[in-house]
Amino acid sequence: MMLSCIRGRLETVVCDRERSADVKVMVMGSGGVGGYFGAVLHRAGNEVTLVARGEHLDAIRGRGLRIESVASGDFTIRPAATDRPDPSLEAELVLYCVKGYDNAGAIATMAPTVGADTKVLTLQNGIGSGDRLADAFGADKVLLGVTYIDAVRTEPGVVAEVGDKCNIVFGEQDGRHTPMAVAVRDAMKDAGIDVRLSSNVAEELWKKLIYICAWSGMICMTRAPMAEITSTPEASDLTLRIMREVEAVARAKGVDVDPDHVDRTMAYFQKTREGAISSMLTDLQRGNRLEVDVLNGAVARLGGELGVPTPGNEFIAACLTVAHNRARAVSQPGGGSTLS
């Protein structure tokens, strides 16, 4: 079986090496991130089951999941989709892509399908999901990962990925390149995903936290694209200070982040396309709950525990928690979940 590699938006070429074995995948949270990566893995021949809810689930079952992507082209898949996975599924890999506030429900839903040979790869923003998953299933079953991707569910059954970065970095917590971790990496590579298996995933998690606390936090607070933020000296300075605070907390935790990471991230922000916003701003505008507790809120809590000042992150967490609490108060039971 040959590998079909994605090159650019529309062009597909055939590579000359053999494919690795297909992987049985379940995607918890089939919105922007989970829907995109699940679809790309399914198109490459892996057996993928999407866990979704409501109108999104109905649309996938009725007409498939439509992907509109700069990185992978436009295509439609028709995978298995459910709101309650059957215990007989026993996926080899669970892509864990739910929002942080949905952890309790998502873990309960997926628990019957996590078998002896299952690995759970969390791509959740923020910090703490690895600990929650390890408590539920055992640390040996959990792979920690980060993704840099601009993807959103634009309507039921449709996910758009709009460019810039689109990649995954993941690894075992102890840094080993285990056979299953290598198999996951190879399956993703064979699907055309830009993926790297890291020997120091803790640093990768904190590097992403530095990025996302500034990106999502500042875009939500200003209700403005990053290009406008970086072109406003006062807002640009605050963005930099937000990242420096997260970096200081990381170092207090014993994580040795690259000394030039903040400067490189700021340089990336300054070059982002016009109109680039965060998915959390979309949630804020739609009246949805926000992941602030595992982002700026987590940095503020850890800073307090470690004696590291984090006034910028505390300010963002305090302000956005008001919107989060309002959304939580008006949500119906089971409503607003990113499983859909």
C-alpha positions as CSV (number, residue, x, y, z in Angstrom):
1,M,0.0,0.0,0.0
2,M,1.5,3.3,-1.1
3,L,1.4,6.7,0.7
4,S,-0.7,9.5,-0.7
5,C,1.1,12.7,0.3
6,I,-0.5,16.2,0.4
7,R,1.4,18.9,-1.4
8,G,-0.2,22.3,-1.4
9,R,-3.9,23.0,-1.6
10,L,-5.0,20.8,-4.5
11,E,-2.1,18.8,-5.8
12,T,-1.8,15.1,-4.6
13,V,1.3,13.0,-5.4
14,V,2.3,9.4,-4.7
15,C,5.4,8.8,-2.6
16,D,7.8,5.9,-3.1
17,R,7.8,4.4,0.4
18,E,5.6,1.9,2.0
19,R,2.9,3.1,4.4
20,S,3.0,2.3,8.1
21,A,0.2,0.2,9.5
22,D,-3.2,1.9,9.8
23,V,-4.3,3.0,13.3
24,K,-7.8,2.7,14.8
25,V,-8.6,6.2,16.0
26,M,-11.4,7.8,18.1
27,V,-11.6,11.6,18.1
28,M,-13.1,13.1,21.3
29,G,-14.2,16.6,20.4
30,S,-14.8,16.7,16.6
31,G,-14.9,20.5,16.2
32,G,-12.2,22.5,14.5
33,V,-9.1,20.7,15.7
34,G,-10.4,17.2,16.2
35,G,-12.5,17.3,13.1
36,Y,-9.6,18.5,10.9
37,F,-7.0,16.0,12.1
38,G,-9.6,13.1,12.3
39,A,-10.6,13.8,8.7
40,V,-7.1,13.9,7.4
41,L,-6.3,10.6,9.2
42,H,-9.5,9.0,7.9
43,R,-8.7,10.1,4.3
44,A,-5.3,8.4,4.6
45,G,-7.0,5.0,5.4
46,N,-7.1,4.9,9.1
47,E,-10.3,3.7,10.8
48,V,-11.6,6.9,12.5
49,T,-14.7,7.3,14.7
50,L,-15.8,10.9,15.5
51,V,-17.5,11.6,18.8
52,A,-19.8,14.6,18.3
53,R,-23.2,15.9,19.4
54,G,-26.3,17.6,18.2
55,E,-26.6,19.2,14.8
56,H,-22.9,18.6,14.1
57,L,-23.4,14.8,14.6
58,D,-26.6,14.8,12.5
59,A,-24.8,16.6,9.7
60,I,-21.8,14.2,9.7
61,R,-24.1,11.2,9.7
62,G,-26.3,12.7,6.9
63,R,-23.8,14.2,4.5
64,G,-20.3,13.6,5.9
65,L,-17.7,15.9,7.4
66,R,-16.6,18.6,4.9
67,I,-13.1,20.0,5.3
68,E,-12.1,23.3,3.7
69,S,-8.3,23.6,4.2
70,V,-5.4,25.6,3.0
71,A,-3.0,22.8,4.2
72,S,-4.8,19.7,2.9
73,G,-7.3,20.9,0.3
74,D,-11.1,20.6,0.3
75,F,-12.6,17.2,0.8
76,T,-15.5,15.3,2.5
77,I,-15.2,12.2,4.6
78,R,-18.0,9.8,5.8
79,P,-16.6,8.2,8.9
80,A,-18.4,6.5,11.8
81,A,-19.8,9.1,14.1
82,T,-21.5,8.8,17.5
83,D,-22.3,10.7,20.7
84,R,-21.6,7.7,22.9
85,P,-18.9,5.3,21.7
86,D,-19.5,1.6,22.1
87,P,-17.2,-0.2,24.5
88,S,-16.3,-2.7,21.7
89,L,-14.6,0.1,19.8
90,E,-11.3,0.0,21.9
91,A,-9.4,2.4,19.7
92,E,-5.6,2.2,19.6
93,L,-5.4,6.0,19.7
94,V,-7.8,8.6,21.2
95,L,-7.3,12.1,19.9
96,Y,-8.5,14.2,22.9
97,C,-9.6,17.6,21.6
98,V,-12.3,18.7,23.9
99,K,-12.3,22.1,25.6
100,G,-10.9,22.2,29.2
101,Y,-14.3,22.8,30.8
102,D,-15.7,19.6,29.3
103,N,-13.1,17.2,30.8
104,A,-15.3,15.5,33.3
105,G,-18.0,14.6,30.8
106,A,-15.6,13.7,28.1
107,I,-13.6,11.3,30.3
108,A,-16.7,9.6,31.5
109,T,-17.9,9.2,27.9
110,M,-14.7,7.7,26.6
111,A,-13.8,5.5,29.6
112,P,-15.5,2.3,28.4
113,T,-13.5,2.4,25.1
114,V,-10.1,2.8,26.6
115,G,-8.6,-0.7,26.5
116,A,-5.4,-2.3,27.4
117,D,-3.6,-1.2,24.3
118,T,-5.1,2.3,24.0
119,K,-3.1,5.5,24.0
120,V,-4.7,8.9,24.6
121,L,-3.1,11.9,22.9
122,T,-4.3,15.2,24.4
123,L,-4.1,18.2,22.1
124,Q,-6.0,20.3,24.6
125,N,-4.9,23.9,25.2
126,G,-3.5,24.9,28.5
127,I,-2.1,22.7,31.3
128,G,-3.7,20.0,33.4
129,S,-5.4,17.7,30.9
130,G,-2.6,15.2,31.1
131,D,-3.0,14.9,34.8
132,R,-6.7,14.5,34.6
133,L,-6.3,11.8,31.9
134,A,-3.6,10.1,33.9
135,D,-5.7,10.0,37.0
136,A,-8.5,8.4,35.0
137,F,-6.6,5.9,32.9
138,G,-3.0,5.7,34.1
139,A,0.0,7.8,33.1
140,D,1.3,5.1,30.9
141,K,-1.7,5.5,28.6
142,V,-1.3,9.3,28.1
143,L,0.6,11.1,25.4
144,L,1.0,14.9,25.8
145,G,0.8,17.1,22.8
146,V,0.3,20.5,21.4
147,T,-1.0,21.7,18.0
148,Y,-0.7,25.0,16.3
149,I,-3.6,25.3,13.9
150,D,-6.2,27.8,12.9
151,A,-9.3,25.6,12.5
152,V,-12.9,26.2,13.4
153,R,-16.3,24.5,12.8
154,T,-18.0,27.0,10.6
155,E,-21.4,25.2,10.5
156,P,-22.7,21.8,11.4
157,G,-20.7,19.2,9.4
158,V,-18.1,21.8,8.1
159,V,-14.6,22.5,9.4
160,A,-12.4,25.2,8.0
161,E,-8.5,25.3,8.4
162,V,-7.2,28.6,7.2
163,G,-3.5,28.4,7.1
164,D,-0.3,29.8,8.8
165,K,0.8,27.0,11.2
166,C,-0.8,23.5,11.0
167,N,1.2,21.0,13.0
168,I,1.4,18.6,16.0
169,V,4.2,18.1,18.5
170,F,3.7,15.3,21.0
171,G,5.6,12.8,23.2
172,E,5.6,10.4,26.1
173,Q,5.9,12.2,29.5
174,D,9.2,10.5,30.2
175,G,10.6,11.4,26.8
176,R,10.9,7.8,25.5
177,H,10.1,7.0,21.8
178,T,7.9,4.0,22.6
179,P,6.7,1.8,19.8
180,M,3.2,3.2,20.1
181,A,4.4,6.8,20.0
182,V,6.4,6.0,16.9
183,A,3.4,4.3,15.3
184,V,1.2,7.4,16.0
185,R,3.9,9.7,14.5
186,D,4.2,7.5,11.4
187,A,0.5,7.3,10.9
188,M,0.2,11.1,11.1
189,K,3.2,11.5,8.7
190,D,1.6,9.1,6.3
191,A,-1.6,11.2,6.4
192,G,0.4,14.3,5.4
193,I,0.4,15.9,8.9
194,D,3.4,18.0,9.9
195,V,4.2,16.1,13.1
196,R,7.2,15.8,15.5
197,L,7.8,13.3,18.3
198,S,9.5,15.2,21.1
199,S,11.8,13.9,23.8
200,N,11.0,16.9,26.0
201,V,7.2,17.4,25.7
202,A,7.0,19.4,28.9
203,E,8.9,22.2,27.3
204,E,6.6,22.0,24.3
205,L,3.5,22.4,26.5
206,W,4.9,25.5,28.2
207,K,6.0,27.0,24.9
208,K,2.5,26.6,23.6
209,L,1.1,28.0,26.9
210,I,3.3,31.1,26.4
211,Y,1.9,31.5,22.9
212,I,-1.8,30.8,23.7
213,C,-2.0,33.0,26.8
214,A,-0.9,36.0,24.9
215,W,-2.7,35.1,21.6
216,S,-6.1,34.1,23.0
217,G,-5.9,36.4,26.1
218,M,-5.0,39.6,24.3
219,I,-7.3,39.0,21.3
220,C,-10.3,38.4,23.6
221,M,-9.5,41.3,25.8
222,T,-9.2,43.8,22.9
223,R,-11.7,42.1,20.6
224,A,-9.1,42.8,17.9
225,P,-7.0,40.8,15.5
226,M,-3.3,40.2,16.5
227,A,-2.2,42.5,13.7
228,E,-4.0,45.4,15.3
229,I,-2.6,44.5,18.7
230,T,1.0,44.4,17.6
231,S,0.7,47.7,15.7
232,T,-0.5,49.4,18.9
233,P,2.5,50.0,21.1
234,E,0.7,49.8,24.5
235,A,-1.1,46.6,23.5
236,S,2.1,45.1,22.0
237,D,4.0,45.8,25.2
238,L,1.3,44.1,27.3
239,T,1.4,41.1,25.0
240,L,5.1,40.7,25.5
241,R,4.7,41.1,29.3
242,I,2.0,38.4,29.3
243,M,4.4,36.0,27.7
244,R,7.3,36.9,30.0
245,E,5.1,36.1,33.0
246,V,4.3,32.6,31.7
247,E,7.9,32.1,30.9
248,A,8.9,33.0,34.5
249,V,6.3,30.6,35.9
250,A,7.7,27.8,33.6
251,R,11.2,28.4,34.9
252,A,10.0,28.4,38.5
253,K,8.4,25.0,37.7
254,G,11.8,23.7,36.5
255,V,11.0,23.8,32.8
256,D,13.9,25.2,30.8
257,V,12.2,27.1,27.9
258,D,14.4,28.3,25.0
259,P,15.7,31.7,26.1
260,D,14.6,33.3,22.7
261,H,11.2,31.6,22.5
262,V,9.3,34.7,23.7
263,D,11.1,37.0,21.2
264,R,10.5,34.5,18.3
265,T,6.8,34.2,19.3
266,M,6.5,38.0,19.3
267,A,8.1,38.2,15.9
268,Y,5.6,35.6,14.6
269,F,2.7,37.7,16.1
270,Q,4.0,40.7,14.2
271,K,3.8,38.9,10.9
272,T,0.4,37.3,11.2
273,R,-2.1,37.9,8.5
274,E,-4.7,40.7,8.7
275,G,-7.8,39.6,10.5
276,A,-6.2,36.6,12.4
277,I,-8.1,36.0,15.6
278,S,-8.3,33.2,18.2
279,S,-11.0,30.6,18.4
280,M,-11.6,31.8,22.0
281,L,-12.7,35.1,20.7
282,T,-15.2,33.3,18.4
283,D,-16.5,31.5,21.6
284,L,-16.7,34.8,23.4
285,Q,-18.7,36.4,20.6
286,R,-21.0,33.5,20.5
287,G,-21.7,33.5,24.2
288,N,-19.9,30.2,24.7
289,R,-17.9,29.1,27.7
290,L,-14.2,30.0,27.7
291,E,-11.0,28.0,28.4
292,V,-9.5,30.8,30.5
293,D,-9.2,28.6,33.6
294,V,-6.6,26.3,32.0
295,L,-4.8,29.2,30.3
296,N,-4.3,32.6,32.0
297,G,-6.1,31.4,35.1
298,A,-3.8,28.4,35.5
299,V,-0.7,30.7,35.1
300,A,-2.1,33.1,37.8
301,R,-2.7,30.2,40.2
302,L,0.7,28.6,39.7
303,G,2.4,32.0,39.9
304,G,0.7,32.6,43.3
305,E,1.8,29.2,44.5
306,L,5.4,29.7,43.3
307,G,5.7,33.4,44.3
308,V,6.0,34.6,40.7
309,P,4.1,37.8,40.0
310,T,1.6,37.5,37.1
311,P,-0.5,40.7,37.1
312,G,-1.2,40.6,33.4
313,N,-2.5,37.1,33.4
314,E,-4.4,37.7,36.6
315,F,-6.2,40.7,34.9
316,I,-7.1,38.7,31.8
317,A,-8.3,35.7,33.9
318,A,-10.5,37.9,36.1
319,C,-12.1,39.7,33.2
320,L,-12.7,36.7,31.0
321,T,-14.1,34.6,33.9
322,V,-17.0,37.0,34.0
323,A,-18.0,36.1,30.5
324,H,-17.3,32.4,31.1
325,N,-19.5,32.4,34.2
326,R,-22.3,34.1,32.3
327,A,-22.2,31.5,29.5
328,R,-22.1,28.7,32.0
329,A,-25.1,30.0,33.9
330,V,-27.3,30.2,30.8
331,S,-26.2,26.9,29.2
332,Q,-28.6,24.0,29.2
333,P,-27.6,20.5,30.4
334,G,-25.3,19.1,27.8
335,G,-25.3,22.3,25.8
336,G,-22.3,24.2,24.5
337,S,-20.1,21.1,24.6
338,T,-17.2,21.1,22.2
339,L,-17.9,17.4,21.5
340,S,-20.2,18.8,18.8
